[in-house]
């Protein structure tokens, strides 16, 4: 077992607590992703996605940013399976 000075232990515990807090905050936060092609009667429709899904969508060019809004580039109403890597 490694023995650390008390100062290092408290720093390690603090960093672990901050990391866990950021992970929890990221799993709770969601974003509005608007449909580009589906604007019925001037009303924009949107889907809520989590941080995790936003990272996956942005990796596969599934989200475009125009101004302050995020727009989807594919039909989110259909079930998405595995997508090929863009590289």
N, C-alpha and C positions, 0 to 999 in steps of 0.2 A: 504494500500500500504506500502511496506517495504522501508524504507529509508536507503540506504547504503552510507558510506563515498565515496567520489570521487575516492579514490585510489582503492577501491573494485569494483566500477562500471567499471573503465577502465580495470581492470584485467578480469572481467567477459566478457566484450566486446571483449577483445583480445583472450580469450579462445574460445569464440563462433566463432570468425572469423577463428581461426586456425582449429577448428573442421569442419567448413563448407568447408574450403580449402582442407582438407584431404578427405572429402567425395566426393568433385568434382574431385579431382585427381584420386581417386579410381574408379570412374565411367568412366573416360576417358581412363585409362590405360588398355592395353590388353596384352595377352600372347599367344605365339604359342604353341599349343598342337599337337604333331606329332602322326600320325597313326603308330602303331607298325607293323601291319600285311600288310600294303599297301605300299610296297617299289617298285615302278615300275622303272626299268632301273637305279637303284641306286639313284633315286630322292625321297626324303622324302616328303610326303604330310602332310599338317598341317591345323589346324583350328585356328582361332583367338577367344579367349574367354576373357570376362571381369573379373575383380576381383571377382565380385559377383558369376558368373558362376564357376570360379575356386574354390571358397570356397564350393559351393554346390557339385561339382564333387569330390573334395578331401574328403568331408564328407562321400560320398557313395562309396569310393574306385574307383573312375572313372579315376584317374590320378596317374601314377607312375613316379618317377623321376629317371633317369639314367644319371649320370654325370651332365651336365649342361642342359639337355633337359627334357621336360615333355612329357610323352607318354600317350595316351588315352588307357583305358582298355575295351572299348566297341565301337560299331559302331555308330559314330556321324552322319552318313548320314541319319539314321532313326530317326523319330520324337520320342523324349523321353517324356513319360507321367510321372505320379507319380511313384516314386520308393519307395520300402519299406525301412524303417529305418533299418540300419545294426545292431542295438543293440537289 
